[in-house]
């Protein structure tokens, strides 16, 4: 008797994670939904079970803590997971100098440490089973110098590329997604205004659709949106002083809007 494929999604209660959950549920995937917000997570799981007739498990876990990472790791180690989507986010309201080291470390643990641990646990089991896919949501900020967020996302990008290289001769795919600006609650939760014109903002549906398409095609790096793909293509040849200048300007604007 065949079973439905099963996906584990972190940061699933809102934004991009919620978009991945809705899309995969509509495709017939059972889900393990991970986030800190128990109320919204449980509501989403119940809704998807009712409307899509799949199984959706809500797992409340804080990936900035050792206990939270261990709880999700145990699921990966003991239950069949066909797709892992590391999407949990962590934004800071202040600059590097205005933020305590504990909070910086928590951000790095969510954006880098948890991604690394969960990806490696899943990759080993997927390779042994001979199938599976991992999607790590990085950011186009990874090519900038926009604070610890950019540093952590850059680390996740390089890690994902390295892991994909080690698995290149296996059926397991590993993809880093580098979105630009997405219309989610992320910026409003940080108390900052959305910068730039509306046309640079992508919808959650577009990012989910294009990144899943690229992952299924075996692409190691996915950059949703034509404009952002062009930006990612040009970024490596932009002189670093110019990149630092542009990144600092964005940071100052963000601080003023706090």
TAWOPE-V475963 format. One record per pair of residues at least 12 apart in sequence whose C-alpha atoms are under 10 Angstrom apart, sorted by sequence separation. I is the first residue (numbers start at 0). J is the second residue. D is the distance in whole Angstrom. If there is no record, write none. Layout:
BEGIN
[[I/J/D] [I/J/D]]
END
This chain:
BEGIN
[[8/20/7] [20/32/8] [32/44/7] [43/55/9] [44/56/6] [45/57/9] [58/70/9] [59/71/9] [90/102/10] [91/103/8] [121/133/8] [137/149/9] [140/152/7] [141/153/4] [161/173/9] [162/174/9] [163/175/9] [181/193/10] [209/221/8] [210/222/7] [211/223/10] [6/19/10] [7/20/9] [31/44/9] [43/56/10] [44/57/6] [58/71/8] [89/102/10] [90/103/10] [138/151/10] [139/152/8] [140/153/8] [141/154/8] [160/173/8] [180/193/9] [209/222/8] [210/223/6] [6/20/8] [30/44/8] [41/55/9] [43/57/9] [44/58/10] [89/103/10] [118/132/10] [119/133/10] [137/151/9] [138/152/6] [139/153/9] [141/155/9] [142/156/10] [159/173/7] [160/174/8] [180/194/9] [209/223/6] [210/224/10] [17/32/9] [41/56/8] [42/57/9] [91/106/8] [118/133/7] [137/152/5] [138/153/8] [141/156/7] [159/174/7] [160/175/7] [180/195/10] [182/197/10] [206/221/9] [208/223/9] [209/224/8] [16/32/9] [40/56/9] [41/57/6] [58/74/10] [89/105/8] [90/106/7] [117/133/10] [118/134/9] [136/152/8] [137/153/7] [141/157/10] [159/175/6] [206/222/8] [207/223/8] [6/23/8] [16/33/9] [30/47/9] [40/57/6] [41/58/9] [89/106/6] [118/135/8] [135/152/10] [137/154/9] [138/155/9] [139/156/10] [158/175/9] [159/176/10] [180/197/10] [182/199/10] [183/200/10] [206/223/5] [5/23/9] [6/24/9] [16/34/9] [29/47/10] [30/48/9] [39/57/10] [40/58/8] [41/59/9] [88/106/8] [89/107/8] [137/155/6] [138/156/8] [156/174/9] [157/175/9] [180/198/10] [181/199/8] [182/200/6] [183/201/9] [205/223/7] [206/224/8] [4/23/10] [5/24/9] [29/48/9] [38/57/10] [40/59/8] [89/108/9] [136/155/8] [137/156/6] [156/175/6] [180/199/7] [181/200/5] [182/201/6] [183/202/8] [205/224/8] [11/31/9] [12/32/8] [24/44/10] [37/57/8] [89/109/7] [90/110/10] [114/134/10] [115/135/9] [135/155/8] [136/156/8] [137/157/10] [155/175/8] [156/176/8] [179/199/8] [180/200/5] [181/201/5] [182/202/6] [183/203/7] [7/28/10] [11/32/6] [12/33/8] [13/34/9] [36/57/10] [37/58/8] [38/59/10] [88/109/7] [89/110/7] [114/135/7] [135/156/8] [156/177/8] [179/200/8] [180/201/6] [181/202/6] [182/203/7] [4/26/10] [5/27/9] [6/28/7] [7/29/9] [8/30/8] [9/31/8] [10/32/8] [11/33/6] [12/34/6] [21/43/9] [25/47/8] [29/51/10] [36/58/10] [37/59/6] [87/109/7] [88/110/6] [114/136/9] [137/159/9] [178/200/10] [179/201/8] [180/202/9] [181/203/6] [182/204/10] [201/223/8] [202/224/10] [3/26/10] [4/27/8] [5/28/5] [6/29/6] [7/30/6] [8/31/6] [9/32/6] [10/33/6] [11/34/6] [12/35/8] [13/36/9] [17/40/9] [20/43/9] [21/44/10] [24/47/7] [28/51/9] [29/52/9] [30/53/8] [31/54/8] [32/55/7] [33/56/9] [34/57/8] [35/58/8] [36/59/7] [37/60/9] [86/109/9] [87/110/7] [114/137/10] [135/158/10] [136/159/10] [152/175/10] [178/201/8] [180/203/10] [181/204/10] [201/224/7] [3/27/7] [4/28/5] [5/29/5] [6/30/5] [7/31/5] [8/32/5] [9/33/5] [10/34/5] [11/35/9] [12/36/7] [20/44/9] [24/48/8] [27/51/7] [28/52/10] [29/53/5] [30/54/6] [31/55/6] [32/56/6] [33/57/6] [34/58/7] [35/59/5] [36/60/9] [63/87/10] [85/109/10] [86/110/8] [111/135/10] [135/159/7] [153/177/10] [181/205/9] [200/224/10] [3/28/6] [4/29/6] [5/30/6] [6/31/6] [7/32/6] [8/33/6] [9/34/6] [10/35/8] [11/36/9] [12/37/8] [21/46/10] [25/50/9] [26/51/9] [27/52/8] [28/53/7] [29/54/5] [30/55/5] [31/56/5] [32/57/5] [33/58/5] [34/59/5] [35/60/5] [36/61/9] [62/87/8] [85/110/9] [110/135/10] [134/159/9] [152/177/9] [178/203/10] [181/206/8] [199/224/9] [2/28/10] [3/29/6] [4/30/9] [5/31/8] [6/32/8] [7/33/7] [8/34/9] [9/35/9] [10/36/9] [12/38/9] [13/39/8] [17/43/8] [21/47/7] [24/50/9] [25/51/6] [27/53/7] [28/54/8] [29/55/6] [30/56/6] [31/57/6] [32/58/6] [33/59/6] [34/60/6] [35/61/5] [61/87/9] [62/88/10] [63/89/9] [85/111/10] [87/113/9] [110/136/9] [111/137/9] [133/159/9] [201/227/10] [2/29/9] [3/30/10] [12/39/6] [13/40/8] [20/47/8] [24/51/6] [25/52/9] [26/53/10] [27/54/9] [28/55/9] [29/56/8] [30/57/8] [31/58/7] [32/59/8] [33/60/6] [34/61/7] [35/62/8] [62/89/10] [87/114/9] [110/137/8] [179/206/9] [199/226/8] [11/39/9] [12/40/5] [23/51/10] [24/52/8] [25/53/9] [32/60/10] [33/61/9] [34/62/8] [85/113/8] [86/114/8] [178/206/7] [198/226/10] [199/227/9] [11/40/7] [12/41/9] [24/53/7] [33/62/9] [85/114/6] [177/206/9] [178/207/10] [10/40/9] [12/42/9] [13/43/9] [21/51/9] [24/54/9] [84/114/9] [85/115/9] [133/163/9] [176/206/9] [12/43/7] [24/55/9] [176/207/10] [11/43/9] [12/44/9] [35/67/9] [85/117/8] [178/210/9] [11/44/10] [34/67/10] [84/117/10] [85/118/8] [176/209/10] [177/210/9] [33/67/10] [83/117/8] [84/118/9] [176/210/6] [20/55/9] [83/118/8] [142/177/10] [175/210/9] [176/211/9] [141/177/8] [174/210/9] [110/147/10] [111/148/10] [137/174/10] [138/175/9] [139/176/9] [140/177/8] [141/178/10] [174/211/9] [176/213/9] [33/71/8] [83/121/7] [110/148/8] [131/169/10] [132/170/9] [133/171/8] [134/172/8] [135/173/8] [136/174/8] [137/175/6] [138/176/7] [139/177/5] [140/178/8] [175/213/10] [176/214/9] [63/102/9] [82/121/9] [83/122/9] [110/149/10] [111/150/9] [112/151/9] [115/154/10] [130/169/8] [131/170/7] [132/171/5] [133/172/6] [134/173/6] [135/174/6] [136/175/6] [137/176/5] [138/177/4] [139/178/6] [140/179/8] [174/213/8] [175/214/9] [31/71/10] [68/108/9] [81/121/9] [82/122/10] [107/147/7] [110/150/10] [111/151/6] [115/155/8] [118/158/10] [122/162/9] [126/166/8] [129/169/7] [130/170/5] [131/171/5] [132/172/5] [133/173/5] [134/174/5] [135/175/5] [136/176/5] [137/177/5] [138/178/5] [139/179/5] [140/180/10] [174/214/6] [63/104/8] [64/105/8] [68/109/9] [72/113/9] [76/117/10] [80/121/8] [106/147/8] [107/148/8] [110/151/6] [111/152/7] [114/155/7] [118/159/9] [122/163/10] [129/170/6] [130/171/5] [131/172/7] [132/173/6] [133/174/6] [134/175/6] [135/176/6] [136/177/7] [137/178/7] [138/179/6] [139/180/9] [173/214/7] [174/215/9] [63/105/5] [71/113/9] [75/117/8] [79/121/9] [106/148/8] [109/151/9] [110/152/7] [111/153/9] [112/154/10] [127/169/10] [128/170/9] [129/171/7] [130/172/8] [131/173/9] [132/174/8] [133/175/9] [134/176/7] [135/177/9] [136/178/8] [137/179/10] [138/180/9] [172/214/7] [173/215/10] [174/216/10] [176/218/10] [31/74/9] [62/105/9] [63/106/7] [65/108/9] [74/117/10] [75/118/9] [81/124/10] [82/125/9] [103/146/10] [104/147/9] [107/150/9] [108/151/9] [110/153/10] [111/154/7] [112/155/9] [115/158/7] [119/162/8] [123/166/10] [126/169/7] [128/171/9] [172/215/8] [174/217/7] [175/218/9] [176/219/9] [177/220/7] [178/221/8] [179/222/8] [62/106/9] [63/107/8] [64/108/8] [68/112/9] [69/113/9] [72/116/8] [73/117/10] [76/120/7] [80/124/9] [81/125/7] [103/147/7] [107/151/6] [110/154/9] [111/155/6] [114/158/9] [115/159/8] [118/162/9] [122/166/8] [125/169/9] [126/170/7] [127/171/10] [172/216/9] [173/217/7] [174/218/6] [175/219/6] [176/220/6] [177/221/6] [178/222/6] [179/223/8] [12/57/9] [63/108/5] [64/109/8] [68/113/6] [71/116/10] [72/117/6] [75/120/7] [76/121/7] [79/124/9] [80/125/8] [103/148/9] [106/151/8] [107/152/9] [110/155/7] [111/156/9] [114/159/9] [125/170/9] [126/171/6] [172/217/6] [173/218/8] [174/219/4] [175/220/5] [176/221/5] [177/222/5] [178/223/6] [179/224/8] [11/57/9] [62/108/7] [63/109/5] [67/113/9] [68/114/9] [71/117/8] [72/118/9] [74/120/10] [75/121/6] [78/124/10] [79/125/9] [125/171/7] [126/172/10] [171/217/9] [172/218/8] [173/219/6] [174/220/5] [175/221/6] [176/222/6] [177/223/7] [178/224/8] [11/58/10] [62/109/5] [63/110/9] [69/116/9] [72/119/10] [73/120/9] [74/121/10] [75/122/10] [76/123/9] [77/124/10] [81/128/10] [107/154/9] [111/158/9] [115/162/10] [124/171/10] [125/172/10] [170/217/9] [172/219/8] [173/220/9] [174/221/7] [175/222/9] [176/223/8] [179/226/9] [180/227/9] [5/53/10] [7/55/10] [61/109/9] [62/110/9] [65/113/9] [68/116/8] [69/117/9] [72/120/7] [76/124/7] [82/130/9] [83/131/8] [84/132/9] [85/133/8] [86/134/8] [87/135/10] [88/136/9] [103/151/10] [107/155/10] [123/171/10] [179/227/6] [5/54/9] [6/55/10] [7/56/9] [9/58/9] [31/80/9] [63/112/9] [64/113/9] [68/117/8] [72/121/8] [75/124/8] [79/128/10] [81/130/7] [82/131/6] [83/132/6] [84/133/6] [85/134/6] [86/135/6] [87/136/8] [88/137/10] [122/171/7] [178/227/8] [179/228/9] [3/53/9] [5/55/9] [8/58/10] [9/59/10] [10/60/10] [30/80/9] [62/112/9] [63/113/8] [75/125/10] [80/130/10] [81/131/5] [82/132/5] [83/133/5] [84/134/5] [85/135/5] [86/136/5] [95/145/10] [96/146/10] [121/171/10] [122/172/9] [167/217/9] [177/227/9] [178/228/9] [3/54/9] [7/58/10] [9/60/9] [10/61/10] [29/80/10] [62/113/6] [80/131/8] [81/132/6] [82/133/6] [83/134/6] [84/135/6] [85/136/6] [86/137/8] [94/145/9] [95/146/6] [122/173/9] [177/228/9] [179/230/10] [9/61/10] [10/62/9] [29/81/10] [30/82/9] [31/83/9] [33/85/10] [34/86/10] [35/87/10] [62/114/9] [79/131/10] [80/132/9] [81/133/9] [82/134/8] [83/135/8] [84/136/8] [85/137/9] [94/146/7] [95/147/7] [167/219/10] [179/231/10] [9/62/9] [28/81/9] [33/86/10] [34/87/7] [93/146/10] [94/147/9] [95/148/10] [28/82/9] [33/87/8] [34/88/10] [163/217/10] [177/231/9] [91/146/9] [118/173/9] [163/218/9] [164/219/9] [194/249/9] [91/147/9] [163/219/7] [90/147/9] [91/148/8] [162/219/10] [163/220/10] [90/148/7] [161/219/10] [194/252/9] [23/82/10] [89/148/8] [160/219/6] [194/253/8] [88/148/10] [159/219/8] [160/220/8] [192/252/9] [193/253/9] [159/220/9] [191/252/9] [192/253/8] [9/71/9] [191/253/6] [156/219/10] [190/253/9] [191/254/8] [192/255/10] [193/256/10] [7/71/9] [20/84/10] [156/220/8] [189/253/10] [190/254/10] [191/255/9] [192/256/6] [19/84/8] [191/256/5] [192/257/8] [190/256/7] [191/257/6] [7/74/9] [19/86/9] [186/253/10] [189/256/10] [190/257/6] [7/75/8] [16/84/8] [189/257/8] [16/85/9] [17/86/10] [16/86/6] [15/86/7] [16/87/8] [7/79/10] [14/86/10] [15/87/9] [16/88/9] [5/78/10] [6/79/9] [7/80/7] [11/84/9] [14/87/10] [15/88/10] [5/79/7] [6/80/6] [7/81/8] [8/82/8] [9/83/8] [10/84/9] [11/85/10] [13/87/10] [14/88/10] [136/210/9] [4/79/9] [5/80/5] [6/81/6] [7/82/6] [8/83/6] [9/84/6] [10/85/8] [11/86/8] [12/87/10] [4/80/8] [5/81/5] [6/82/4] [7/83/5] [8/84/5] [9/85/5] [10/86/5] [11/87/7] [134/210/9] [4/81/6] [5/82/6] [6/83/6] [7/84/6] [8/85/6] [9/86/5] [10/87/4] [134/211/8] [3/81/10] [4/82/8] [5/83/9] [6/84/7] [7/85/8] [8/86/7] [9/87/5] [10/88/7] [8/87/8] [9/88/9] [10/89/10] [134/214/7] [133/214/8] [132/214/8] [132/215/8] [137/220/10] [139/222/8] [137/221/10] [138/222/9] [139/223/10] [132/217/9] [134/219/9] [135/220/10] [136/221/9] [137/222/10] [134/220/10] [134/221/10] [139/227/8] [142/230/10] [82/171/10] [139/228/9] [142/231/8] [81/171/10] [82/172/10] [83/173/10] [84/174/10] [85/175/10] [86/176/10] [141/231/10] [82/173/10] [84/175/10] [139/230/9] [140/231/10] [143/234/9] [139/231/7] [142/234/7] [142/235/8] [92/186/10] [90/185/8] [139/234/10] [144/239/9] [89/185/9] [90/186/9] [92/188/9] [93/189/9] [143/239/9] [88/185/8] [91/188/10] [92/189/6] [142/239/10] [145/242/10] [149/246/10] [90/188/9] [91/189/7] [92/190/7] [144/242/7] [145/243/8] [90/189/7] [92/191/8] [143/242/6] [144/243/6] [89/189/10] [142/242/9] [143/243/7] [144/244/9] [145/245/9] [146/246/9] [143/244/10] [144/245/9] [145/246/5] [146/247/9] [143/245/8] [144/246/6] [145/247/7] [143/246/6] [144/247/8] [145/248/9] [9/113/10] [142/246/10] [143/247/9] [145/249/8] [146/250/8] [9/114/10] [145/250/7] [140/246/9] [144/250/9] [16/136/10] [15/136/9] [6/131/10] [5/131/10] [6/132/9] [7/133/10] [8/134/9] [4/131/10] [6/133/10] [94/250/8] [93/250/9] [94/251/9] [94/253/9] [93/253/9] [94/254/7] [92/253/8] [93/254/7] [92/254/8] [92/256/10] [93/257/8] [92/257/7] [15/181/8] [14/181/9] [15/182/9] [14/182/8] [15/183/7] [14/183/5] [15/184/10] [13/183/8] [14/184/6] [15/185/10] [13/184/8] [14/185/8] [13/185/9] [22/204/8] [21/204/10] [18/202/10] [19/203/9] [23/207/10] [18/203/6] [19/204/8] [22/207/8] [17/203/9] [18/204/6] [21/207/10] [22/208/8] [15/202/9] [16/203/9] [18/205/10] [19/206/9] [20/207/10] [14/202/10] [15/203/6] [18/206/9] [19/207/6] [23/211/10] [14/203/7] [15/204/8] [18/207/7] [19/208/9] [22/211/10] [14/204/10] [17/207/10] [18/208/9] [15/206/8] [16/207/9] [19/210/10] [15/207/7] [19/211/9]]
END
